[in-house]
Structures are given as structure tokens and as C-alpha cells.
Amino acid sequence: MSIARPSLISELEQAIQSGSKTERIDTLRRITDLFLSTQDRLNSEQIDLFDEVIGHLARRMEMRARAELSERLAPIENAPIRVIQTLARDDEIAVAGPVLINSTRLSNSDLIEIARTKGQDHLLAISGRSALAEGVTDVLIARGGQQVHRKLASSPDARFSEDGISRLVACAETDEVLTETLGLRLDLPVHLLRLLLAKASEIVREKLMMLAPPAHRDEICKILTSIDAEFSEGLPPTPDFEVARRVIHKMHVNGELDELALLQFVKGGRYAESVMALAQLCGSPHDIIDRIVQSERSEALLVPCRAAGLNWMTVRALLQDISPGHVSPDAFEQLKADYARLTPATAQRVLRFWCVRQAAGNDSFGS
């Protein structure tokens, strides 16, 4: 097949410069019709020509025409790639949605960039794709809201990093629908399934037992039996520091670990991640921080917090939600005053001293 490039470009320019809106839309439809009727016989050079022509005209179209173009091109495997990339970045979800959901011409890099810069409607559309790579789901989980999280959890072909799926499980603590959906995923790691079930309501547990396939139901039953046994014996759940270490390390490498991330772990009741994050921020071994947090001396926790440069709001959250001691309102006022007087240099010096004492076998955190 041959395509007369000059005649097409000439027709395009004439339609743009002198044609009415209706004529411009009609031209776009006829050129798109020509592409769709011949796309299985086109070579790369010919597709590139259509890319230029359709893209040139589509930029001057109203939203409805762009949305129609997106619907028509989204399922085409060899659709003009620059046109697809432009449509996918359109601020109007009616335009971007069809290609974000269906087009195979979008790369993981395209999807990650769009997920990082667009709103929830675009994120939800990407979450509806038939297959998603770990790098894409990481961004969707970090930036997405409840609808995005639920859509991802229900996607059988979505792939998750350890950090990503851990964050999704944490989000499920306040979302029973998400808990049910995640609990039925056969690829959910056992330690995260256990964490999910430990915080699930009895109603959700019963639904999972009813809906899960036999083999998965047996696994759920074993975990629930173990959780119930620990509860009856008054044993606290054992924090998984190895998983937390990998999560925090990845966040640190990606520049995502800061005070806000720590506060989110604390408010989410994620003990291991909270301890590991504080250890990373203050530059101390996590086992030291774990012992400080577990110490009956609440003031000891002020030291790594000041060494990490935390605000009092975060310190108070750690004392309230992570540290086992009960601090009275009066004690909080005294601790706040002590924290204000404690300098970062002093805190770092004391923390180094405690690390040396710990290495020598002394577990106390006295002054």
C-alpha cells in the first residue's frame, strides 16, 4: 500500500486553516477510518505518517472528538504511538481513560510518569489494566485512594513489590472490602496474610473462610488458629523485622523515608516498620531502638527521636501508639519540656554511648 503523504498533509492543513469544526472532525474520522481499515498491512514508516497526521489534527479538536479517537485507537496493537502517549496524558479522563485501560502501546515508564503526575481518575484507569508491573503498582499504591487500592487488589494479573503489597495490607486495616479482596489473593505472602487476618473482624474472617478455595481456606484456618492461640495466652504478635528492614531500605534508597513516612507507620500500628524507620533516621541498629521503645523509661525514647530531628508531634505519637508505657498528661508536658532542652548533638552522643553499652551486654538506658 502506498500513502500519498503530500496530499494527506495538504488536506489536513486545509481542514485546519479553513474548515469548520464539523469539517475538522470529519477529516479526523476519515483519516482514522483509513488507518483502521489498513492497519494490518502498514509498515512502520506508514504508521509514523498516520501518527504525524492524526496527532497534528487531534491537537486542535474538542474533548468529545479526542475521546472518540481514544476509544477507537485504544484496542489497536500498532496504533500510532505518539498519539496514544498524548491521549494518555490528557487531563480529561474521558480522553485518557480508554488508552490508559486498554492500550498496549503504553510502556511501564509511560504509566509510572502518568501515575506520578495525574489525579485519582487517571490512577483508577491505570489500575484497571489487565496486567501491571511492580514499578507501576508501587506508585499507584503510594498515590492512590481507596478505589485505586481496591481495584489493584482485585486484579489477578497485577504484580506487587514487597514494599507495595505491605503498604496495601496496611491500608486494609481501615477497609474491610480491601481486607476481603486481599485475603483471597493466592499470591499474598503468608506473613502478610497473617497480619491481615490478625486485624480483620470476625465477619471478614467468616467471609474469607466461605469464599476461599479449599487449599487457601486451609491456610487461613491454620493462621486463625495460631492467632487465636496467641490471643488466649496473652502473647503479643511477633514483629517481622526482616520484612520491615527490606521495606525501609527500599524507601530509603528511593528517597521516600522521612518523618511523615515514620508517622504513617506509627499511626498504622506497624511496630516493626516504625522501629526500623526510626533506626534508619537516627543511624542506630534497630535492635537498640527496639529495646529503647520497649523500655519502661519513656524519656529514653526522646534520645533517638532528637537524634533523628523529629518534631514533637511525631515523638508524642511514638510515645502514645508504639511505646508500651502509659504516659499521663502531666508527664507529657514534662517530656515535651525535656525534649525541647535536649540538643541533637547531646542526643547523638548519648545514643552512641548506649550502643557501646549494648555491645558490652548492658541493656539499661540510664543517663
N, C-alpha and C positions, 0 to 999 in steps of 0.2 A: 504493500500500500504506500502511496506517496501522498504527502501533505504539502499543499502549496502555502508555505509559510508567509510569503509577502501578502497573498490575498487574505489570509486569515487576520494578520496583523492590521491590514488596511481596513477590513470590515470592522475589526474591533475598535480601532481609533475613530472611525466614522460614527459608530454607535455611541461611543463615549462623548464625542465632541458635539454631535448634532442631534442625536436621538433622544427621545423622551425616556422617562423612567421605564415605561412599559416596553419600549423597544430594546433598552439595555438588558432588561430581564429576559426578554425573548431571545436575544443574542446569546446570553449566558446559557440558557436552556438548550439552544440548538447546538452550541459547541460542546456542552456536556453530553447531550444525546449522541453526538458524533463520537466522542471519546468512549462512551459506554458501549456503543454498538460495534466498536472496532478494537477495544482494549486488549482482547485476547490475541490480536495479531500485531500489536505495536512493538517496536523496538525501543530501547532506552532513549534514543535521540528524539523519536517521535513523542514519547511520553513527556520528555523535557519540554518540548514545544507546547503541548497542551498545558503543562504546568505553568509556563510563562503566560499563555493567553488567558487561561481561566483565572489565574491569580491576579493578573492585571485588571480584568473586568470585575472580579468579585470584590476587590478593594473599594469599588465605587457603588456597591449595592447596599440596599437597606437590609435590616436584620432578617426579615422573612425570606428574602432571596438567599442570603447566606445560610440560613437554617435549612432551606430546601437543598442547597448544594451539599451541605454537610450530610444530610440524610442519604443522598444519592451516592456520594463517594465513600462513605464510611465502610461499607462491606467489601469494597473493591481492593483486592490484594496488591494490585500495581497502580493504585491511584496516584495522581501527581503528588509527590511527597511534600513539596514546599507549600502547596495549597492545604494539604492535610495539617501540616505543622502550624500554619497560620490560623486555620479554623479552630484547632485545638486550644489556641491561646486567646481566642475571642472572649471578651468579658461577658458576653451574653451566653448563658448556659444553653439556651435553645440552639445556638450555633455550635458551641464547643461540645456539648453533650454527646451527640451521635458518634463523633470520631473518637472522643475520649473512651467511650464504652466499647466500640467495635473495631476501630481501625488498627490493623496490624502494621501499618506504616510508621507508627509512633514507637520510638526506641525507649528503653528504660531511662535514658538521660532526658528525653523529652518529658516523660511522665514525672520524673523527680523534680525537674525545674518547674513544671506547672503546679505540682502539688505544693511546692515551697512558696509559690507566689500568688496563687489564686484562692478563692473563698471555698466555703463548705460545699456549695453545689458542685463545683468542679472536682473537689476531693471525693464526693459521693459518686460522681460519674466514673472516675478512675477506679474506685472500689468495686464497681460493677463489672470490670473486665473479666474475661474468662480465666486469665492467668496473670499473676502478679509476682514479680521478683522480690527478694528480701529488701533490697535497697529502696524499692518503691513503697512497700508496706511500712518500713521504718518511718518514712516521712508522713504517710497517711495516719499512722497511729499517733505520732507526735503532734500533728496539727489538727487532726480530725476530731469531730464531736461524736456524740452518742450514735447518730445514724451511720456515720462512717465506720465506727468500731463494730457495730452490729453487722453491717454489710460485709466487712472483711472477715469476721468470724464465721459467717455463713458461706463463704466462698471456698469450696473444696480444693480449688487449684491455687489458692493464694499461698505463698511461701513466706515464712517469718524467720527473722533472726532471733537468737536467744533473748536479746535485749527487747526486741519488738514484741514478742509473744509474752514476755514478762510484764511489760507495760500494759498490754491488753488485759492480762489477768488482773492486774492491779485496778484497772478501770472497772472490772466486773464486780468489784466489791460493793458498788452502789447501783448496779444494774442487773436485775435478776434475769432479764431476757438475754443479756450478753453472757451471763453465767451459764445459762442453759445451753446456749449455742456453742460456747467454748467447751463445755463439759462433754459434748457429743463429738468433738473433733478427735479422730483416731490418732492424729499426729501430735496431740498435746503431750509434752513430756510428763512423765509420771510425777515428778516433784512439783510441777505446776498444777497438775490435776489435783494433787493432794492439797495444795494451797487454796485452790478454787473451792474444793469441797469443804475444807475446814471452815470457810466463812460463808458457805451457802446456807440458805434457810432450809427447813425441813421440807417445805413444799417443793423447792427446786430440786432437792435431793431425790424426792419421790418421783418427780417428773423424769429426771435423768435415768433412774432405775427402770422406769417404764418404757422410755423411748430408746435407750441404748441397745445396740446389737448384743447378742449373748456374750461374746468374748469381752467386749468393753464393759458390759454390765458386771461381769465377774471381777474385773479390775476395780471398778467403782465400789463394789461391795467390800472388797478387801481393804481398800483405803478407808472407807467409812468405819469399818470395824476397828481398824487401828486408831483412827481419830477418837472414836467413842471410848476406847480403852484408855487412851491417854487422858481424856477428859475426866473419866471416872476416877482415875488415880491422881488427878490434880496436877498432871505434868504439863508444863508449857511446851508448845511446839518448838522443835529444834530449828534454829535459824540455819539456812543454807548459805554459808559464807562463800563457798566456791562459786556458786551461780552468781551471787551478788558481786563477787570480785570481777567476773567476766563482764557483767553489765556495767559496772562503774568504770572499768578500764576502757571499754569501748566508748563510753560517754566522755571520758577524759581525753582520749585520743581525738575524738571528733569535736572537741571544744564545747560540749554540751553540759559539762559538770560545773555547776555553780551553786550559789546559796539557794536560789529558787528551786533547783532540782532537788537539793537536800531537803528543803522544806516540804516539797511534794511527797517525798518518800516518808517523811515523818508523819505528815497528815494522813497518808495512806496506810499507816501502821506497818510499813515494810521495814522491820527491825534490821535485818541483815544489810539491806541496801543503805539504810540510814547510817549505820555504824561504818560501813565500808566507805561511803561518801565522805563522812566526817574525817575518817582516817586519811583519805586522799587529800582533802583540802588542808589539813593541818600537817601533813607529811609525817605521819606516825604509823606503825604497824596496827592492823585492825584489831589484833588480839588485845593490845594495850587499851585501845578505845573501848572495846567490848567490856573490859574489866572496869574501866572508869565509869561507863554508863551503868553497870550493874552495882557499883559501889553504893553503900548506904550514905556516903558523904556527898550530898548533892553539889556542894561547892567545887568538888573535884572536876565536874563536867565543865565548869567555867574555863578551865585552863585550855583544853584543846579547842574550845569554841573561840576564845580570844586569839589563840594562835592561828586559827583559820580566818580570823577577821569577820566573824559573823555578827549580824545585828541582834539586838536583844530579843526581838520578836521571834527569831529562829531559835535562840537559846531557850527561851521560855517554852516554845513548842517541844523542844527536846526534853526538857525537864518534865513537862506535863504528860507527853504522849509516849515517850520511849524509856526514860529512866524509871525504874521501879519504885522509887521513893515517893512519898506523898508530901508535897510542899505546901505549907499553909500560905494564905495571902500575905501575912506579915513576913514570912520567910522569903517570899518572892521579892518583896521590897528590899530586904537586906541583900539578897543575892544580886538584884539589879544594881544596887549601890556598889557592891564588891566588884561586879563586872565592869562598871564604869571606871573604877580605880585601877583595875588590872591592865597593865600595858602589854602590847603584843610581844615586846622583847622579853619581858619577865615571863609571860606565858610560855613562850618558846623555850626559854632556859629551863623552866620547871618541867616542861614536858620531856625535854631531853634527859633530865635527871631521872624522871620516873622510868623512862625507857631503860636507862642503865641499871636502875634498881630492879626492874622486872627481869632483866637478863641475868641478874645475880640471884634471882629467886625470891625477891621481896615483893609481895603482891599489894602492899599497902600504898595509899596515895596521900599520906600525911604531908604537911608543909615542912 
